[in-house]
Amino acid sequence: MASSGSRIAGSLVLVAIAVGVGISVVGSGAAPLPVVEDVQRGAMPTTRVRVEVLNAGGVAGLARDATEYLRDSGFDVVDFGNAADFDADSSIVLDRVGQFENARAVADVLGINNVRSQPDSNLYLDVSVLLGSDWRRPDLPETEGHEKPAWWDPRAWLAR
Protein backbone atom coordinates (compact mmCIF):
# COMPACT_ATOMS: atom_id res chain seq x y z
CA MET A 1 0.00 0.00 0.00
CA ALA A 2 1.39 3.38 -1.00
CA SER A 3 2.04 5.94 1.69
CA SER A 4 0.14 9.21 1.84
CA GLY A 5 3.40 11.10 1.19
CA SER A 6 3.92 9.38 -2.13
CA ARG A 7 0.28 10.05 -3.11
CA ILE A 8 0.72 13.76 -2.38
CA ALA A 9 3.97 13.84 -4.36
CA GLY A 10 2.26 12.07 -7.26
CA SER A 11 -0.60 14.54 -7.17
CA LEU A 12 1.80 17.49 -7.19
CA VAL A 13 3.60 16.03 -10.22
CA LEU A 14 0.29 15.71 -12.08
CA VAL A 15 -0.63 19.30 -11.26
CA ALA A 16 2.78 20.53 -12.45
CA ILE A 17 2.39 18.62 -15.72
CA ALA A 18 -1.10 20.05 -16.27
CA VAL A 19 0.17 23.60 -15.65
CA GLY A 20 3.11 23.03 -18.00
CA VAL A 21 0.84 21.73 -20.76
CA GLY A 22 -1.48 24.70 -20.31
CA ILE A 23 1.40 27.18 -20.57
CA SER A 24 2.82 25.47 -23.65
CA VAL A 25 -0.60 25.51 -25.37
CA VAL A 26 -1.05 29.22 -24.66
CA GLY A 27 2.43 30.08 -25.92
CA SER A 28 2.44 27.62 -28.85
CA GLY A 29 1.82 30.26 -31.50
CA ALA A 30 -1.79 29.20 -32.02
CA ALA A 31 -4.11 31.73 -33.60
CA PRO A 32 -4.38 34.78 -31.34
CA LEU A 33 -7.61 35.55 -29.61
CA PRO A 34 -9.67 38.30 -31.25
CA VAL A 35 -9.12 41.74 -29.80
CA VAL A 36 -12.20 43.50 -28.49
CA GLU A 37 -12.02 47.14 -29.49
CA ASP A 38 -13.31 49.92 -27.29
CA VAL A 39 -16.77 51.13 -28.21
CA GLN A 40 -16.55 54.86 -28.94
CA ARG A 41 -19.73 56.70 -29.92
CA GLY A 42 -19.40 60.41 -29.35
CA ALA A 43 -18.82 62.33 -26.14
CA MET A 44 -19.35 60.19 -23.05
CA PRO A 45 -20.21 61.63 -19.66
CA THR A 46 -17.30 61.65 -17.22
CA THR A 47 -19.47 60.50 -14.31
CA ARG A 48 -21.57 57.39 -13.74
CA VAL A 49 -24.93 57.65 -15.51
CA ARG A 50 -27.63 55.36 -14.08
CA VAL A 51 -30.13 54.38 -16.75
CA GLU A 52 -33.40 52.46 -16.86
CA VAL A 53 -34.53 51.00 -20.18
CA LEU A 54 -38.21 50.22 -20.73
CA ASN A 55 -39.84 48.49 -23.69
CA ALA A 56 -42.80 50.71 -24.55
CA GLY A 57 -43.25 49.40 -28.09
CA GLY A 58 -44.18 45.80 -27.41
CA VAL A 59 -41.37 44.31 -29.54
CA ALA A 60 -39.92 41.26 -27.78
CA GLY A 61 -36.33 41.73 -26.58
CA LEU A 62 -36.17 45.46 -27.26
CA ALA A 63 -35.18 46.53 -23.73
CA ARG A 64 -32.62 43.70 -23.44
CA ASP A 65 -30.95 44.71 -26.73
CA ALA A 66 -30.78 48.38 -25.75
CA THR A 67 -29.44 47.45 -22.31
CA GLU A 68 -26.63 45.40 -23.84
CA TYR A 69 -25.80 48.20 -26.26
CA LEU A 70 -25.73 50.86 -23.53
CA ARG A 71 -23.58 48.71 -21.22
CA ASP A 72 -21.14 48.08 -24.06
CA SER A 73 -21.00 51.87 -24.46
CA GLY A 74 -20.11 52.42 -20.79
CA PHE A 75 -23.46 53.33 -19.25
CA ASP A 76 -24.72 51.80 -15.98
CA VAL A 77 -28.10 50.27 -16.80
CA VAL A 78 -29.60 49.64 -13.36
CA ASP A 79 -32.97 48.35 -14.55
CA PHE A 80 -34.66 47.15 -17.72
CA GLY A 81 -38.01 45.63 -18.54
CA ASN A 82 -41.45 46.46 -19.85
CA ALA A 83 -43.21 49.80 -19.62
CA ALA A 84 -46.76 50.03 -18.31
CA ASP A 85 -48.08 50.42 -21.87
CA PHE A 86 -46.95 49.00 -25.23
CA ASP A 87 -48.47 51.66 -27.49
CA ALA A 88 -45.41 53.84 -28.18
CA ASP A 89 -44.44 54.11 -31.82
CA SER A 90 -41.41 56.34 -31.24
CA SER A 91 -38.69 56.30 -28.60
CA ILE A 92 -37.94 58.97 -26.01
CA VAL A 93 -35.13 59.59 -23.52
CA LEU A 94 -36.05 61.34 -20.26
CA ASP A 95 -33.66 63.29 -18.03
CA ARG A 96 -34.62 62.48 -14.42
CA VAL A 97 -32.17 64.63 -12.40
CA GLY A 98 -31.81 67.91 -14.28
CA GLN A 99 -28.63 66.95 -16.16
CA PHE A 100 -29.84 67.14 -19.73
CA GLU A 101 -26.37 66.44 -21.17
CA ASN A 102 -26.44 62.89 -19.72
CA ALA A 103 -29.82 62.18 -21.30
CA ARG A 104 -28.53 63.59 -24.59
CA ALA A 105 -25.46 61.29 -24.43
CA VAL A 106 -27.70 58.23 -23.91
CA ALA A 107 -29.96 59.34 -26.76
CA ASP A 108 -26.98 59.87 -29.07
CA VAL A 109 -25.66 56.36 -28.40
CA LEU A 110 -29.08 54.81 -29.05
CA GLY A 111 -29.80 56.97 -32.09
CA ILE A 112 -32.87 58.57 -30.50
CA ASN A 113 -33.69 62.21 -31.34
CA ASN A 114 -36.51 62.83 -28.83
CA VAL A 115 -35.05 63.96 -25.45
CA ARG A 116 -37.00 65.67 -22.67
CA SER A 117 -36.34 66.77 -19.12
CA GLN A 118 -38.74 65.29 -16.55
CA PRO A 119 -36.94 65.32 -13.19
CA ASP A 120 -38.29 62.85 -10.62
CA SER A 121 -36.55 62.77 -7.22
CA ASN A 122 -38.37 59.53 -6.30
CA LEU A 123 -36.34 57.57 -8.84
CA TYR A 124 -32.79 56.46 -8.05
CA LEU A 125 -31.55 56.95 -11.59
CA ASP A 126 -30.41 59.65 -13.97
CA VAL A 127 -32.05 58.75 -17.29
CA SER A 128 -35.12 56.78 -18.42
CA VAL A 129 -35.33 55.34 -21.92
CA LEU A 130 -38.77 54.46 -23.31
CA LEU A 131 -38.25 52.42 -26.47
CA GLY A 132 -40.93 52.64 -29.12
CA SER A 133 -41.58 49.98 -31.72
CA ASP A 134 -39.45 51.99 -34.20
CA TRP A 135 -36.13 51.57 -32.32
CA ARG A 136 -33.35 49.44 -33.83
CA ARG A 137 -29.82 48.93 -32.59
CA PRO A 138 -27.60 51.43 -34.41
CA ASP A 139 -24.86 48.83 -34.95
CA LEU A 140 -27.10 46.39 -36.85
CA PRO A 141 -27.83 46.77 -40.56
CA GLU A 142 -31.29 47.88 -41.55
CA THR A 143 -33.54 45.09 -42.77
CA GLU A 144 -36.44 45.51 -45.12
CA GLY A 145 -39.60 45.89 -43.08
CA HIS A 146 -37.58 45.67 -39.83
CA GLU A 147 -38.57 42.06 -39.36
CA LYS A 148 -36.47 39.46 -37.61
CA PRO A 149 -35.63 36.43 -39.72
CA ALA A 150 -37.69 33.31 -39.20
CA TRP A 151 -36.17 30.99 -36.62
CA TRP A 152 -35.82 28.22 -39.18
CA ASP A 153 -33.90 30.30 -41.77
CA PRO A 154 -30.19 29.90 -40.87
CA ARG A 155 -28.97 32.04 -43.81
CA ALA A 156 -30.98 35.01 -42.60
CA TRP A 157 -29.67 34.59 -39.05
CA LEU A 158 -26.07 34.31 -40.23
CA ALA A 159 -26.48 37.44 -42.35
CA ARG A 160 -27.24 39.44 -39.21
N, C-alpha and C positions, 0 to 999 in steps of 0.2 A: 504494500500500500504506500502510495506516495505521500510525502510529508506536506504539510500546509505551506511550508516555505518554498518548496519546489513548485507548488501550484501557483503561488503568488508570482514567483519569478517567471513562470511560463506565461502567465497572464500579462505581465509587464512586457514581455518580448512580443506577444501578439499585438498589444496596443502600439508599441513602437513601430512594428511593421506596418500596421494600418495607417499610422500617421505618415510614415515615409512614403507609402504608396499614394496617399492623398496629396502630399506635397509634390511628388514627381508628376502626377497627373495634371495638377494646376500649372506647373512650370514646364510642361512638355511641349509647348509651342502649339497647342491646339487652338482652334479658332477663338479669337478673343470674344468676350461677351460684348453685346451691343452697348453702346454708350447712350445713356439717357440724357438728352439735352435739357437745359433749363427752359421752362416755358416763360417767354417774355411777351407780354401783350400790352404795351403802353405803360403809362405811369402807374406804379403800384403805391398804395398808401404805405407810409413808413411805420405805422402802428398796426396792431392786431385789429382786424375788422371782423366782428361776429355777425354771421349771416344766417338767416333762415330762408329755405327755399320751399315754396308751396306750389303744387300742381293745381292750377285753377282752370286748366283746359280740358281735363279728362283724358288726356293721352297717357296710356300706361307707360311708366318708367321715366316720365319727363323730369320729375324732381330728382330722381336718382342720377340721371345723366348730367343735369346741371350741377348737382352737388359734386360729382366727380370732377367735372370741368373746373369748377371754382377752386376746389382743393388742390388740383394740379397747378392752378394759377397762384396759389399762396394764400387764399382766403380761408378763414376759420368758419366752416359751416357747422353750426351748433345744433341745427335741427332741420329736417326735411320731411315732407309728407304731402298729404292732400289738403287743399283748401276746403273751406266750408261749402263752396259752390264750384261746379265745373262748367260754368257758362262763359268763361272769359275767352274771347277770340284773340286778343292781343296781350302781350306781356307788359308788366310794369315793375319798376324797382322803387321801393319806398325808403327814404331816409327816416330812421326812427329816433335819432339823437341830436339832430340839428347840425350834422356834419355832412353837408350835401356832397362834398368832394368824394367821400367814401362810397356813397350810393352811386355817384357817377362812375367811379372806377369799376364797381361791380357791373354796372350796366354796360360799360365799354367792353369788358371781357366777354360778357354774354351776348353782345351784339343787340342790346335792347336800347331803343331811343327814348322811351317814355320813363322819365324819372320825376318823382314828386317828393316833397318833404312833408311827412306826417309824423312828427315826434310823438312818442308814446313811452312815458317813463315807467309804465308797468311791465314793459318787455325788457328782458336782459339781453338785448342784442342791438346791433347798430343799423342793420339793413334787412329789409324783407324783400324777397323776390316772389312775385306772383306770376307764374308762367302760364301764358295763354296757349291755346292749341296751335298757334302759329310759330312757336319757338322751335328752332333747330340748333343743335350744337354748331358753333361757327367753324370747328375744325373738320366737320364731315362734309363731303360733297353734296350738293343739292341733288335730290332725286325728283323725277317727274311725278307730280301729284303728291310728293312728300309721304309716300307710303313705304312702310317697311316691307322688305321682301318676304315672301311666303316662307314658312319654316321649313318646307320641304325642298326649296330651291337653293342648293349649295352654291351655284355660280353667283347668284345675286348676293348671298351672304359674304362670299369671298371678295366680291367687288367693293364691298363697303370698306 
